[in-house]
Amino acid sequence: MTIQQLFKTAPVTTLLLVSFIGLFVIQVLTGVDANNPSTENLLNWGANALPYTMNEDPWRLVSSAFLHIGLMHLLFNAFAMYFFGQVAEPIFGSAKFLVLFLLAAVGGGLLNNYITWQALLEGTGQPGLSAGASGGIMGIGAALLIVALFKISVNGMVLNLKSLIMIMGINLVYGFAVPGIDNAGHIGGAITGLVIALPFAIAYRQRMTVTLQNAAIDQNQYRHSYQTDYQSNDLSIDLTNDQNIYSSTNIDQISDPNSETETSRISKRNPVQPSPIWQLLPWLVMLLVSIGFIWWWQDIHAQIMQILKTIE
């Protein structure tokens, strides 16, 4: 798929890829090592680090999703975004897809900081830093799992649930097996993606149910309309051959414009309209997730501030 085709199919995916690559190129041009950037450089460019993110720089939860630690890290995440994005964005829509990615990235960063903070309280860990789009991408992958589970079609095809589970499983196992991988970020992003995609899938299924109901109504209207036309033609022939075919009941029904037969009642039936709640449900859930993340950040921040005051 060319860049023009990708932009037409998945514009947000294309822009995210351009931002990942563009930021990396700018870093290298300003002197950052392409393969082994220093901690100082990563912090300067917006990496996620507990002492900064949970204090005065909460924006690092977002900026770190666009920052990558070395060329191989960038290439791996860019390929994963290309693979998942071109499928997921047309399903969820560009706006929901972008919010899904950002919230999954934030969720992964928050879980990373929470686990780091708990380890510090227990004396079994130390502050570190994390960066990369992996949390957001894992959120997209988890959302596609829900799409496959609910058998939502993509261009007439249903995603292979087993293949998606295998891909997600490999990523999680790789994160546990290889040191230095932010597996908490992966898990946090995946959980966020599942939470956001579930109401989307439920709303999609409800809209499809309404669509099928309207299709059935249209089919019934067409069938009864055809039967009415056919009977009307027979009636005209009979009237020509036998003037005595009129009965008082039939004459009243034909001449009375206010009479209502079963066929006319069916033809007057309006299409079923989906409830607005199903359109709003995914956005309401994303709003609740955002509020929950703000509360979570404030809770960890308050704990840190309390400890610092106690030390002082």
Secondary structure, DSSP 8 states (H G I E B T S, - for coil): --HHHHHHH-HHHHHHHHHHHHHHHHHHHTT--SSS--HHHHHHTT-EEHHHHTTT-TTHHHHGGG--SSHHHHHHHHHHHHHHHHHHHHHH-HHHHHHHHHHHHHHHHHHHHHHHHHHHHHTS----EE-SSHHHHHHHHHHHHHHHHTT-EETTEE--HHHHHHHHHHHHHHHHHSTT--HHHHHHHHHHHHHHHHHHHHHHHHHHHHHHHHHHHHHHHHHHHHHHHHHHHHHHHHHHH-GGG--HHHHHHHH-TT---HHHHHHT-------HHHHHHHHHHHHHHHHHHHHHHHHHHHHHHHHHHHH-
